[in-house]
Amino acid sequence: MGFDREALREAVKTHGKVTRVVIAAIKGSSPREVGAAMLVWPEKNGFGQSGTIGGGTLEYQAAEAARTQTVQGRLTHHALGPDMGQCCGGAVSLLSEVYDQVAMNALDDTVIVRSPSGGDMPLSVKRLLAAARGQGVAPEPQLVDGWMVEPVHKPTRNLWIWGAGHVGRALMDVLSPLPDLAITWVDTGPERFPDTIPAGVTPVPAAKPAELVRHAPRDAEHLVLTYSHTLDLELCNRLLSHDFRFAGLIGSATKWARFRSRLAALGHSPERISRITCPIGDPGLGKHPQMIAVGVAAQLLRPAWQNELKKDLSA
């Protein structure tokens, strides 16, 4: 995870002034990793917050301090012991920074480096920047000689969800908060989508959704779950003629047997057809939309080799 500049930009746009608290360094055990961050801002009847640095007393005290922070940047150190009511046994350093629109405009679009104490940038940080900008090597979030270094976060996975019905909406509830997914959500008309679309999700109403398959990146992942078996079949056909990293189809064993036969009749080989996963998720969890969504999310987040092993065992 890196510096989520877009989430911060939206928060500043909505709330005016936002304090970002990020875990800058850890020693021993910690409830979250270096780079984990939360945003805190004033509201009419108190204060708002998004994100988490691990919860518990550490987060509560850090949020309280952020709400009254007057300096632009502040680095603090905290022991996670009995005095804090936490038993991690480690220690964390937190960097708290206040952002408004002017501060947002000054942020780099590749790697963000800064020091709460100011001073000249050390050679160690200059080397990290040179590697990031010259060689495309993104550094890990880290505190280096008093300077916080964070790559700007960019989603690494393209996910296309075909269908905005009950299961599609349940999937959005589960998947849209995940930071590494850039989600494209397709259905046949704008009335098919909810009034509020989660941040980071691009809704695409299209009278002929299958025509959009050719525009998907060839390393994209796809979940096919429209209201129409005919449309599902056409999407599978187009995907097999295109390319993808993963393609999953909602349905029963009976539906998939029929689809395999029809896809073969359309000229696709058994080996090619087997690249589509059906059913998706974990049927043992049940057929409630949220249960399906939880199972599908676990399937997407599971390493690819585990998915292949599970597929082989169920064959």
Backbone bond lengths (Angstrom), bond angles and torsions (degrees), N, CA, C in turn:
res aa  C-N    CA-C-N  psi(-1)  N-CA   C-N-CA  omega(-1)  CA-C   N-CA-C  phi
1 M - - - 1.464 - - 1.524 109.26 -
2 G 1.292 117.66 138.64 1.448 121.85 177.72 1.520 110.92 -119.75
3 F 1.296 115.54 -160.36 1.465 122.74 -178.98 1.531 108.24 -75.64
4 D 1.328 116.56 111.15 1.471 120.80 -178.53 1.526 108.36 -81.61
5 R 1.318 114.87 86.11 1.457 120.89 -175.37 1.525 111.55 -67.78
6 E 1.335 116.99 -35.26 1.463 119.57 -177.66 1.518 111.36 -68.96
7 A 1.327 117.52 -40.85 1.469 120.24 177.76 1.521 110.51 -63.14
8 L 1.340 116.03 -41.08 1.464 120.07 177.91 1.522 110.36 -66.13
9 R 1.332 117.25 -40.91 1.458 120.72 179.72 1.533 110.87 -60.15
10 E 1.330 116.26 -44.38 1.460 120.11 179.34 1.523 111.63 -64.73
11 A 1.328 116.37 -38.91 1.467 120.03 179.38 1.527 111.06 -66.06
12 V 1.340 116.39 -42.91 1.471 119.95 178.48 1.524 109.96 -65.15
13 K 1.326 117.09 -40.99 1.458 121.27 178.97 1.523 111.36 -60.58
14 T 1.328 116.23 -38.14 1.463 121.17 -176.97 1.524 112.78 -83.28
15 H 1.339 116.83 -39.28 1.468 120.19 -169.89 1.526 114.17 -112.28
16 G 1.315 118.36 -8.17 1.458 120.34 175.17 1.508 114.34 89.50
17 K 1.310 117.63 -61.56 1.462 121.68 -179.63 1.529 108.00 -133.43
18 V 1.331 115.76 130.08 1.464 121.86 -173.76 1.525 109.18 -133.62
19 T 1.323 116.17 137.88 1.460 121.01 173.47 1.522 108.82 -101.34
20 R 1.314 115.36 126.30 1.476 121.26 178.01 1.513 108.63 -104.12
21 V 1.331 116.66 127.52 1.457 122.63 178.53 1.524 107.57 -114.94
22 V 1.334 116.78 121.51 1.455 121.18 -177.00 1.525 109.73 -125.92
23 I 1.328 115.98 142.82 1.466 120.28 173.68 1.523 107.53 -73.50
24 A 1.327 116.07 114.30 1.462 121.70 -175.49 1.527 112.38 -90.90
25 A 1.327 117.10 -31.14 1.464 120.38 -178.93 1.522 108.38 -160.58
26 I 1.327 116.00 154.52 1.460 120.78 177.10 1.523 109.28 -136.49
27 K 1.324 115.45 152.99 1.452 123.13 170.13 1.521 107.19 -131.88
28 G 1.323 116.13 128.09 1.453 119.04 -177.69 1.520 111.31 73.26
29 S 1.324 116.61 -147.44 1.461 122.05 -177.36 1.525 110.87 -81.47
30 S 1.342 114.62 145.61 1.465 120.95 179.76 1.522 108.44 -147.80
31 P 1.350 117.40 146.35 1.471 119.24 179.71 1.518 113.71 -68.23
32 R 1.342 119.75 -20.62 1.461 122.88 176.40 1.521 109.23 -141.38
33 E 1.331 114.99 167.72 1.445 121.92 -176.30 1.530 111.16 -88.97
34 V 1.340 115.87 165.37 1.462 120.79 173.72 1.530 108.82 -60.01
35 G 1.333 116.29 133.57 1.461 121.33 -177.07 1.518 113.82 101.01
36 A 1.336 117.59 -17.44 1.467 119.94 175.94 1.528 108.50 -65.91
37 A 1.336 116.75 136.62 1.463 119.72 -172.56 1.519 111.40 -141.60
38 M 1.319 114.79 159.50 1.460 121.66 172.18 1.519 108.51 -135.55
39 L 1.329 115.84 155.85 1.455 122.74 177.06 1.518 109.32 -113.97
40 V 1.325 116.50 139.70 1.466 122.50 -179.84 1.520 107.66 -131.52
41 W 1.338 116.93 135.78 1.462 120.16 -178.93 1.531 110.43 -147.55
42 P 1.335 117.28 156.55 1.466 121.09 178.03 1.531 111.33 -77.08
43 E 1.317 115.97 144.68 1.456 122.30 173.82 1.522 108.82 -129.99
44 K 1.328 116.26 170.48 1.462 121.33 -175.00 1.518 111.64 -57.73
45 N 1.337 116.38 -41.58 1.459 119.71 -176.89 1.526 112.44 -111.43
46 G 1.316 116.42 30.01 1.454 119.22 179.28 1.519 110.96 145.12
47 F 1.338 116.04 -133.21 1.447 121.19 -177.75 1.522 110.13 -136.81
48 G 1.322 115.05 147.88 1.445 121.06 177.20 1.516 110.45 -107.62
49 Q 1.323 115.50 164.80 1.452 120.09 -177.46 1.520 109.51 -154.50
50 S 1.342 116.91 145.16 1.452 122.13 170.79 1.515 108.78 -140.57
51 G 1.327 116.44 155.33 1.447 120.77 -176.42 1.520 111.39 78.82
52 T 1.323 116.34 175.03 1.464 120.70 -178.96 1.520 110.64 -152.49
53 I 1.309 116.17 145.75 1.456 121.42 173.17 1.531 109.99 -108.71
54 G 1.333 116.15 14.07 1.455 119.78 173.96 1.513 115.96 127.74
55 G 1.327 116.96 -6.41 1.455 119.09 177.72 1.520 112.63 77.57
56 G 1.328 114.68 -168.88 1.456 120.78 176.97 1.514 113.30 68.55
57 T 1.320 114.48 -163.32 1.459 120.87 -175.57 1.521 112.02 -64.80
58 L 1.323 116.95 -36.94 1.467 119.85 179.86 1.520 110.37 -57.23
59 E 1.321 117.01 -49.91 1.465 120.07 -178.08 1.525 111.11 -67.28
60 Y 1.324 117.00 -40.28 1.473 120.24 -179.79 1.529 110.49 -60.85
61 Q 1.338 116.57 -47.64 1.457 119.42 -178.62 1.526 111.88 -67.71
62 A 1.334 116.44 -37.76 1.461 119.87 179.05 1.523 111.07 -66.44
63 A 1.335 117.18 -38.76 1.462 120.49 178.34 1.523 110.80 -66.99
64 E 1.322 116.13 -41.36 1.469 119.94 178.38 1.524 110.32 -61.70
65 A 1.334 116.90 -43.10 1.464 120.07 179.48 1.530 111.01 -66.51
66 A 1.331 116.53 -37.39 1.463 120.11 -179.60 1.518 111.65 -64.55
67 R 1.315 117.14 -32.56 1.463 121.19 -177.26 1.523 112.56 -69.61
68 T 1.321 116.59 -20.73 1.470 119.89 -179.68 1.526 111.64 -114.34
69 Q 1.327 117.44 10.00 1.468 120.61 -176.03 1.521 110.74 -68.61
70 T 1.322 115.77 134.21 1.467 121.19 179.57 1.525 112.32 -114.22
71 V 1.348 117.45 -25.95 1.460 119.90 177.66 1.531 108.83 -82.11
72 Q 1.335 116.09 155.85 1.469 119.10 -176.81 1.522 111.63 -67.64
73 G 1.345 117.33 -44.19 1.452 121.04 -178.10 1.514 111.65 -136.13
74 R 1.349 115.70 142.99 1.464 119.14 -178.11 1.523 108.82 -148.98
75 L 1.342 117.28 130.01 1.456 122.89 178.04 1.522 108.56 -108.72
76 T 1.336 116.47 123.70 1.464 120.95 -178.36 1.532 109.78 -128.21
77 H 1.335 115.98 159.62 1.461 121.81 -176.66 1.524 109.41 -126.16
78 H 1.336 116.51 138.73 1.462 120.89 -172.36 1.525 110.33 -138.95
79 A 1.334 116.14 129.30 1.465 121.87 174.26 1.522 108.71 -88.75
80 L 1.326 116.88 131.73 1.462 121.82 -177.20 1.522 109.36 -96.08
81 G 1.312 115.49 70.65 1.455 120.89 -177.47 1.510 112.62 -122.61
82 P 1.330 116.86 -164.80 1.468 121.58 -177.41 1.518 113.92 -57.59
83 D 1.345 117.48 -33.26 1.462 119.58 -178.65 1.528 111.71 -62.07
84 M 1.328 115.86 -26.23 1.456 120.03 179.54 1.525 111.78 -98.61
85 G 1.317 116.05 -1.41 1.456 119.18 -179.39 1.515 112.58 73.91
86 Q 1.330 116.83 20.70 1.464 121.13 178.98 1.523 108.65 -125.60
87 C 1.327 115.84 144.54 1.462 119.79 -172.82 1.514 112.12 -113.60
88 C 1.338 117.68 22.68 1.466 119.98 178.97 1.522 111.15 -62.11
89 G 1.331 115.91 -36.30 1.445 119.89 177.96 1.506 115.09 85.08
90 G 1.336 116.88 -0.65 1.457 120.12 -179.24 1.516 111.81 -104.36
91 A 1.324 114.78 -157.20 1.459 121.37 177.65 1.519 108.41 -148.37
92 V 1.324 116.67 148.71 1.463 120.98 179.54 1.524 109.65 -130.96
93 S 1.325 114.70 151.01 1.459 121.20 169.98 1.521 107.61 -110.45
94 L 1.323 116.78 133.72 1.460 122.25 -178.67 1.519 110.04 -116.49
95 L 1.324 114.79 134.19 1.459 120.79 173.19 1.523 107.85 -107.77
96 S 1.333 116.69 119.31 1.465 122.77 179.39 1.520 108.47 -111.10
97 E 1.348 116.23 127.32 1.462 121.05 -176.23 1.515 110.25 -135.58
98 V 1.326 115.78 140.25 1.459 121.79 179.78 1.530 108.80 -97.16
99 Y 1.337 115.69 129.44 1.467 121.30 -179.19 1.520 110.76 -121.99
100 D 1.337 114.96 135.77 1.456 121.99 167.13 1.524 106.48 -126.74
101 Q 1.321 117.99 -170.83 1.455 120.10 -175.55 1.531 111.93 -63.68
102 V 1.315 117.17 -36.84 1.460 120.20 179.23 1.526 110.30 -63.68
103 A 1.331 116.98 -44.99 1.462 120.83 179.19 1.526 110.93 -64.93
104 M 1.332 117.33 -36.16 1.458 121.20 178.39 1.515 110.43 -62.31
105 N 1.325 116.43 -42.96 1.466 120.80 -176.80 1.530 112.52 -64.88
106 A 1.323 116.67 -19.71 1.468 120.40 -178.21 1.523 112.60 -89.21
107 L 1.327 118.10 -4.94 1.463 120.63 -175.87 1.524 111.66 -75.30
108 D 1.316 115.59 139.77 1.460 122.23 176.28 1.528 109.05 -71.66
109 D 1.332 117.25 159.13 1.460 120.10 -178.83 1.525 112.83 -102.15
110 T 1.346 117.45 6.41 1.462 120.48 179.63 1.525 111.87 -122.11
111 V 1.322 116.31 -60.27 1.461 122.42 178.89 1.523 108.14 -135.33
112 I 1.315 116.34 134.06 1.462 121.39 -178.98 1.521 108.45 -108.12
113 V 1.335 115.74 119.72 1.468 120.98 179.57 1.523 108.57 -126.24
114 R 1.307 115.97 142.12 1.467 119.98 178.03 1.526 108.56 -166.93
115 S 1.329 114.25 160.88 1.456 121.64 178.66 1.520 108.73 -130.67
116 P 1.348 118.09 126.80 1.468 119.04 179.29 1.521 112.86 -65.25
117 S 1.340 116.52 -20.53 1.463 118.89 -179.28 1.522 112.75 -97.05
118 G 1.353 117.00 -4.04 1.455 120.28 179.11 1.519 112.02 74.78
119 G 1.305 116.74 -156.55 1.458 121.14 -179.46 1.518 111.91 92.87
120 D 1.324 115.45 177.85 1.459 121.72 -178.65 1.531 110.26 -75.70
121 M 1.328 115.42 144.05 1.460 120.58 178.84 1.524 109.56 -68.12
122 P 1.353 118.32 127.00 1.469 120.46 -179.28 1.528 111.36 -71.49
123 L 1.313 116.36 160.10 1.460 122.87 -178.20 1.530 110.93 -60.63
124 S 1.327 117.33 -36.37 1.463 120.63 -179.04 1.522 111.28 -59.61
125 V 1.325 116.91 -38.79 1.466 121.05 179.44 1.522 110.24 -74.41
126 K 1.316 116.83 -38.70 1.472 120.21 178.05 1.523 110.90 -60.07
127 R 1.325 117.06 -37.13 1.464 120.77 179.16 1.524 111.14 -66.69
128 L 1.322 117.26 -41.53 1.459 120.84 177.10 1.522 110.96 -61.99
129 L 1.324 116.37 -42.45 1.462 120.39 178.97 1.525 111.38 -64.46
130 A 1.318 116.54 -41.56 1.460 120.38 -179.49 1.521 110.69 -63.13
131 A 1.328 116.88 -40.80 1.462 120.36 179.12 1.521 111.04 -67.17
132 A 1.340 116.25 -38.61 1.460 120.32 -178.74 1.518 111.72 -68.05
133 R 1.320 117.03 -42.44 1.465 120.92 -174.54 1.524 112.78 -87.59
134 G 1.328 116.40 -30.82 1.457 118.99 -177.52 1.514 113.82 -91.92
135 Q 1.356 116.50 -33.09 1.456 120.85 -175.16 1.528 112.68 -114.57
136 G 1.322 116.80 -3.83 1.460 119.77 -179.31 1.514 114.02 71.48
137 V 1.334 117.27 23.99 1.461 121.79 -179.55 1.530 108.22 -95.47
138 A 1.319 116.23 103.27 1.466 120.07 -178.61 1.524 110.05 -75.13
139 P 1.328 118.20 125.63 1.464 119.85 179.37 1.518 111.63 -74.94
140 E 1.309 116.06 157.21 1.461 120.87 171.45 1.529 108.74 -73.12
141 P 1.347 118.12 150.04 1.466 118.87 172.98 1.531 109.57 -58.51
142 Q 1.324 116.45 131.91 1.465 119.11 -176.02 1.523 110.63 -166.93
143 L 1.313 114.09 156.69 1.455 121.93 174.41 1.526 107.28 -100.17
144 V 1.340 116.60 117.34 1.463 121.72 -175.06 1.524 109.02 -121.84
145 D 1.310 115.66 112.61 1.475 120.61 178.10 1.533 111.69 50.09
146 G 1.320 116.05 43.46 1.456 121.04 177.70 1.518 114.63 82.97
147 W 1.338 117.91 0.15 1.467 122.38 179.34 1.517 109.69 -109.63
148 M 1.330 116.67 131.86 1.455 121.12 177.51 1.519 109.18 -87.61
149 V 1.326 115.10 127.83 1.464 122.20 -179.43 1.532 107.98 -117.93
150 E 1.351 116.34 124.77 1.460 120.63 177.85 1.530 110.13 -141.10
151 P 1.327 117.37 126.66 1.464 118.50 172.59 1.523 109.57 -70.72
152 V 1.313 117.45 146.73 1.463 120.53 175.28 1.526 108.26 -69.52
153 H 1.307 115.76 127.80 1.466 120.05 -176.81 1.525 111.22 -71.50
154 K 1.329 114.74 133.58 1.455 121.66 173.52 1.519 108.05 -135.26
155 P 1.339 118.23 133.03 1.468 119.91 179.74 1.521 110.83 -56.55
156 T 1.328 116.04 140.64 1.457 121.28 -177.51 1.526 112.87 -104.34
157 R 1.341 117.07 -7.75 1.469 119.78 -176.70 1.526 109.76 -130.71
158 N 1.341 115.47 132.09 1.458 121.87 175.37 1.521 109.32 -96.96
159 L 1.314 115.98 120.14 1.465 121.12 179.42 1.518 109.31 -118.41
160 W 1.335 116.31 124.87 1.458 122.85 176.15 1.523 108.47 -107.60
161 I 1.320 115.48 122.46 1.464 120.86 177.39 1.518 107.99 -109.55
162 W 1.332 115.76 120.96 1.456 122.71 -176.53 1.522 108.25 -102.91
163 G 1.333 115.96 100.85 1.454 120.81 -179.83 1.516 112.00 125.96
164 A 1.349 115.97 127.35 1.462 121.06 -177.81 1.521 111.52 -117.02
165 G 1.332 115.99 32.34 1.464 120.52 176.90 1.518 110.90 -81.41
166 H 1.345 116.44 -156.96 1.467 120.79 -175.48 1.529 111.85 -60.15
167 V 1.337 117.10 -43.99 1.460 119.36 -178.39 1.527 110.30 -71.76
168 G 1.324 117.49 -40.60 1.459 120.35 177.29 1.518 111.65 -58.39
169 R 1.318 116.93 -42.26 1.467 120.09 179.80 1.522 111.42 -69.15
170 A 1.326 116.29 -37.80 1.463 119.64 177.58 1.527 110.21 -64.47
171 L 1.321 116.27 -39.07 1.462 120.11 177.28 1.526 111.31 -61.79
172 M 1.332 116.97 -38.39 1.460 119.90 178.78 1.526 110.96 -62.61
173 D 1.325 116.56 -39.90 1.467 119.98 179.13 1.529 111.14 -59.65
174 V 1.331 116.28 -37.10 1.461 120.95 -175.62 1.525 111.96 -86.69
175 L 1.344 116.95 -41.71 1.461 120.60 -169.84 1.524 114.78 -91.08
176 S 1.331 118.34 -31.67 1.471 119.34 -173.50 1.530 114.00 -61.91
177 P 1.362 120.87 -29.64 1.471 118.01 177.97 1.520 113.95 -73.56
178 L 1.346 118.35 -12.67 1.461 120.21 -176.50 1.523 110.11 -71.41
179 P 1.338 118.35 128.99 1.467 120.91 -169.00 1.516 115.56 -72.03
180 D 1.317 119.39 -23.10 1.462 120.17 -172.75 1.524 113.86 -93.69
181 L 1.340 117.94 3.83 1.454 121.11 -177.68 1.527 111.78 -105.50
182 A 1.336 116.17 127.07 1.464 122.03 167.97 1.524 105.67 -102.98
183 I 1.333 116.45 111.64 1.464 120.60 -169.51 1.523 111.15 -104.27
184 T 1.326 115.52 129.80 1.459 123.28 170.43 1.520 107.40 -109.23
185 W 1.341 116.38 126.29 1.464 121.83 -172.20 1.525 108.20 -117.59
186 V 1.325 116.48 116.85 1.458 121.62 -171.85 1.523 111.28 -117.18
187 D 1.333 115.98 137.06 1.462 121.47 169.52 1.523 108.15 -154.76
188 T 1.327 115.86 178.15 1.471 120.83 -167.68 1.519 115.10 -77.90
189 G 1.319 119.06 -13.77 1.463 119.85 -179.79 1.508 111.29 -165.33
190 P 1.346 117.99 158.67 1.471 121.14 -177.95 1.517 113.46 -62.08
191 E 1.328 117.16 -27.77 1.466 120.39 -179.43 1.524 112.17 -69.14
192 R 1.333 117.07 -13.61 1.461 121.25 -179.65 1.532 111.94 -78.47
193 F 1.332 116.96 -16.87 1.463 120.96 -175.59 1.535 110.64 -95.76
194 P 1.345 117.16 154.07 1.468 119.87 174.27 1.530 110.48 -69.56
195 D 1.312 116.13 164.26 1.469 120.79 -178.71 1.526 111.86 -65.62
196 T 1.327 116.58 -33.69 1.465 121.44 -178.58 1.519 109.69 -112.09
197 I 1.329 115.85 123.31 1.455 122.16 179.26 1.528 108.57 -104.84
198 P 1.331 119.02 131.48 1.467 120.18 -179.56 1.522 112.50 -59.78
199 A 1.319 115.69 151.14 1.459 120.84 176.34 1.525 109.32 -60.69
200 G 1.318 116.05 143.05 1.456 120.31 179.51 1.511 114.58 85.27
201 V 1.331 117.17 0.04 1.461 122.05 179.44 1.523 108.92 -110.59
202 T 1.324 117.21 131.06 1.463 122.28 179.48 1.522 109.31 -105.99
203 P 1.347 118.12 106.53 1.466 119.71 177.93 1.530 110.33 -78.95
204 V 1.337 116.78 136.91 1.457 121.09 -179.29 1.530 109.04 -131.99
205 P 1.336 117.31 97.51 1.467 118.81 173.27 1.524 109.63 -77.30
206 A 1.331 116.37 132.89 1.464 120.66 -177.81 1.524 108.71 -148.28
207 A 1.316 116.38 126.38 1.469 120.08 179.89 1.519 111.23 -60.63
208 K 1.345 116.94 -32.19 1.464 121.77 178.61 1.532 108.51 -125.19
209 P 1.334 117.12 81.71 1.466 120.52 -174.87 1.523 114.25 -56.06
210 A 1.325 117.55 -37.23 1.469 119.62 -176.43 1.522 112.52 -59.80
211 E 1.336 116.48 -24.37 1.461 119.51 178.94 1.527 112.10 -67.59
212 L 1.323 116.97 -16.45 1.467 120.73 -177.87 1.520 113.00 -84.60
213 V 1.331 117.47 -13.85 1.463 119.95 -175.64 1.521 111.19 -55.28
214 R 1.327 117.75 -39.01 1.469 120.30 -177.31 1.520 112.87 -65.42
215 H 1.334 116.83 -16.05 1.463 120.10 179.29 1.530 112.85 -89.72
216 A 1.319 117.02 -8.88 1.465 120.47 -179.00 1.523 110.44 -75.67
217 P 1.334 118.44 140.73 1.471 119.58 174.39 1.525 110.26 -57.96
218 R 1.319 115.89 148.00 1.469 118.96 -176.01 1.525 112.73 -73.41
219 D 1.329 117.01 -10.58 1.461 119.51 175.01 1.530 111.67 -105.11
220 A 1.335 116.55 16.07 1.465 120.27 -179.53 1.525 110.72 -74.78
221 E 1.326 114.74 160.63 1.464 122.30 173.99 1.527 107.58 -109.21
222 H 1.335 116.46 145.08 1.458 121.00 -173.45 1.520 111.04 -131.83
223 L 1.322 115.51 138.89 1.456 122.47 171.23 1.519 107.29 -121.95
224 V 1.330 116.77 118.72 1.465 122.61 -175.43 1.522 108.15 -105.30
225 L 1.333 115.95 114.65 1.463 119.96 -176.50 1.527 110.09 -154.30
226 T 1.313 117.14 53.67 1.454 121.14 -179.44 1.525 110.50 -81.06
227 Y 1.326 115.42 176.62 1.462 121.47 179.30 1.528 112.65 -78.97
228 S 1.333 117.74 -6.56 1.458 122.19 -171.62 1.526 111.38 -124.35
229 H 1.341 117.22 123.51 1.456 120.29 175.70 1.526 110.66 -63.48
230 T 1.313 116.63 -33.90 1.467 120.55 178.47 1.519 110.65 -62.77
231 L 1.337 116.12 -44.53 1.465 120.23 178.22 1.522 110.60 -68.07
232 D 1.331 117.37 -40.26 1.464 120.33 176.61 1.526 110.72 -56.32
233 L 1.326 116.47 -45.76 1.462 120.92 -179.17 1.529 111.09 -63.02
234 E 1.329 116.91 -43.54 1.455 120.15 -179.55 1.523 111.02 -65.43
235 L 1.333 117.51 -37.43 1.462 120.48 177.24 1.530 110.58 -64.81
236 C 1.322 116.78 -42.37 1.468 119.76 177.97 1.522 110.44 -62.77
237 N 1.321 116.72 -41.78 1.459 121.69 178.64 1.531 110.52 -60.55
238 R 1.322 116.27 -47.29 1.470 120.11 -179.42 1.530 111.13 -65.95
239 L 1.325 116.94 -39.39 1.461 119.85 -179.73 1.523 111.34 -64.60
240 L 1.330 117.43 -40.13 1.459 120.77 179.06 1.525 111.55 -66.48
241 S 1.316 116.85 -28.54 1.471 120.75 177.64 1.524 111.71 -84.73
242 H 1.326 116.66 -14.85 1.468 122.95 178.51 1.528 106.52 -95.31
243 D 1.302 117.77 -117.98 1.462 123.40 169.98 1.516 107.27 -172.17
244 F 1.319 117.16 164.18 1.462 120.95 -176.99 1.515 109.19 -166.49
245 R 1.327 114.08 161.39 1.460 120.14 174.23 1.518 109.92 -84.43
246 F 1.323 116.29 -39.45 1.460 122.14 178.76 1.515 107.75 -151.82
247 A 1.324 116.20 142.58 1.462 120.94 173.93 1.515 108.27 -139.32
248 G 1.331 115.90 124.54 1.453 121.28 179.62 1.521 110.58 -121.68
249 L 1.311 115.79 141.54 1.470 122.58 -178.02 1.520 109.20 -121.64
250 I 1.321 116.77 129.63 1.449 119.99 175.99 1.527 109.00 -75.72
251 G 1.322 117.14 140.93 1.458 118.73 178.22 1.518 112.46 153.75
252 S 1.314 114.20 174.06 1.455 122.68 -179.84 1.525 110.76 -91.18
253 A 1.337 115.23 173.07 1.465 119.78 175.41 1.522 110.77 -61.56
254 T 1.329 116.93 -36.19 1.470 120.80 179.28 1.523 110.74 -64.98
255 K 1.345 117.09 -45.61 1.462 121.04 178.16 1.525 110.10 -59.48
256 W 1.325 117.07 -44.14 1.449 119.76 -177.45 1.530 112.00 -67.37
257 A 1.332 117.73 -35.74 1.466 120.21 176.82 1.523 110.24 -61.72
258 R 1.321 117.34 -42.68 1.463 120.98 178.21 1.526 111.10 -65.95
259 F 1.326 116.27 -41.48 1.459 119.85 179.93 1.534 110.83 -64.81
260 R 1.329 117.21 -41.05 1.465 119.26 178.93 1.522 111.05 -58.83
261 S 1.330 115.08 -42.74 1.464 119.39 179.66 1.527 111.17 -63.89
262 R 1.325 117.06 -43.78 1.461 120.56 -178.06 1.522 111.99 -71.38
263 L 1.321 116.71 -35.64 1.461 119.36 177.69 1.529 110.92 -68.50
264 A 1.332 116.62 -35.78 1.463 120.07 175.39 1.519 110.52 -63.68
265 A 1.346 116.31 -40.03 1.459 120.29 178.81 1.527 111.45 -65.50
266 L 1.331 116.60 -24.02 1.471 121.18 177.56 1.527 112.15 -84.25
267 G 1.324 116.21 0.78 1.452 119.74 173.63 1.513 116.81 104.49
268 H 1.325 118.14 6.47 1.459 120.80 -179.22 1.527 110.61 -89.74
269 S 1.308 116.44 138.91 1.463 121.07 -179.05 1.526 110.36 -75.42
270 P 1.349 117.08 157.61 1.473 119.69 176.79 1.527 112.47 -56.81
271 E 1.343 116.83 -38.36 1.465 120.27 -179.69 1.525 110.59 -64.66
272 R 1.332 115.75 -40.62 1.463 119.63 178.93 1.524 110.48 -67.00
273 I 1.313 116.44 -45.09 1.474 120.87 -178.66 1.523 110.87 -60.97
274 S 1.329 116.66 -35.42 1.474 120.51 -177.26 1.516 112.57 -66.35
275 R 1.331 117.93 -10.73 1.465 120.13 177.19 1.532 111.51 -70.85
276 I 1.307 116.93 -20.86 1.467 120.35 176.83 1.525 109.08 -83.65
277 T 1.318 116.17 133.33 1.463 122.32 179.42 1.523 109.78 -96.42
278 C 1.325 116.54 123.21 1.461 121.96 176.84 1.530 108.09 -152.96
279 P 1.331 118.28 130.61 1.468 127.58 -1.93 1.530 110.98 -73.27
280 I 1.321 115.43 167.82 1.459 120.88 177.12 1.522 109.78 -102.46
281 G 1.325 114.88 158.87 1.455 119.87 178.43 1.508 112.22 80.94
282 D 1.314 115.76 -148.65 1.460 123.16 -178.83 1.520 108.43 -126.65
283 P 1.348 118.24 98.70 1.462 120.60 -177.45 1.528 113.33 -55.47
284 G 1.330 116.53 -25.91 1.453 120.11 -179.87 1.522 113.97 -65.67
285 L 1.315 116.81 -18.84 1.471 120.12 179.93 1.526 112.48 -77.58
286 G 1.323 117.15 -20.06 1.464 120.19 -178.51 1.509 112.41 112.85
287 K 1.337 115.93 179.49 1.458 121.90 -173.62 1.525 114.21 -106.71
288 H 1.317 117.55 4.02 1.462 120.27 175.47 1.529 108.21 -62.57
289 P 1.348 118.84 138.05 1.477 120.07 -177.30 1.519 114.07 -51.22
290 Q 1.332 117.89 -41.92 1.463 119.65 -179.66 1.528 111.54 -68.30
291 M 1.348 116.25 -33.69 1.466 119.57 176.94 1.523 110.30 -66.80
292 I 1.320 116.07 -42.00 1.467 119.63 176.81 1.520 109.98 -61.37
293 A 1.337 116.14 -43.68 1.463 120.50 -178.18 1.521 111.65 -62.65
294 V 1.316 117.41 -41.63 1.466 120.64 178.86 1.527 110.21 -62.58
295 G 1.335 116.26 -43.93 1.458 119.77 179.45 1.519 112.76 -64.85
296 V 1.332 116.73 -40.79 1.465 120.78 179.60 1.530 110.36 -66.90
297 A 1.324 116.81 -41.47 1.464 119.99 178.97 1.524 110.67 -60.59
298 A 1.333 116.52 -43.71 1.461 119.74 178.13 1.526 110.94 -62.01
299 Q 1.333 116.44 -37.98 1.464 120.86 179.09 1.532 111.21 -65.20
300 L 1.309 117.08 -41.79 1.464 120.61 179.79 1.524 112.32 -68.31
301 L 1.321 116.41 -33.90 1.459 120.30 -176.60 1.522 112.55 -84.93
302 R 1.324 116.40 -16.85 1.453 120.41 179.58 1.522 109.59 -71.00
303 P 1.359 118.25 139.78 1.467 119.54 178.04 1.522 110.96 -54.92
304 A 1.333 116.16 147.59 1.466 121.78 -174.10 1.521 112.46 -57.06
305 W 1.334 118.41 -38.75 1.465 120.10 -177.01 1.527 110.98 -66.61
306 Q 1.342 118.04 -30.85 1.453 120.24 177.34 1.526 110.89 -70.89
307 N 1.331 116.48 -37.14 1.468 119.53 176.33 1.521 110.88 -63.23
308 E 1.345 116.75 -41.42 1.463 119.72 179.29 1.514 111.40 -65.13
309 L 1.360 116.31 -40.31 1.457 120.18 179.19 1.521 110.02 -63.52
310 K 1.347 117.34 -44.20 1.459 121.27 179.40 1.515 110.90 -63.22
311 K 1.337 116.30 -38.28 1.465 121.21 179.09 1.525 110.28 -64.59
312 D 1.341 116.87 -42.80 1.460 120.53 179.87 1.533 111.60 -64.65
313 L 1.321 116.53 -39.49 1.455 120.39 -178.60 1.517 113.42 -68.36
314 S 1.349 114.63 -29.19 1.469 118.88 -178.79 1.524 112.34 -88.88
315 A 1.330 116.81 -6.77 1.479 120.36 -177.59 1.528 111.64 -70.51
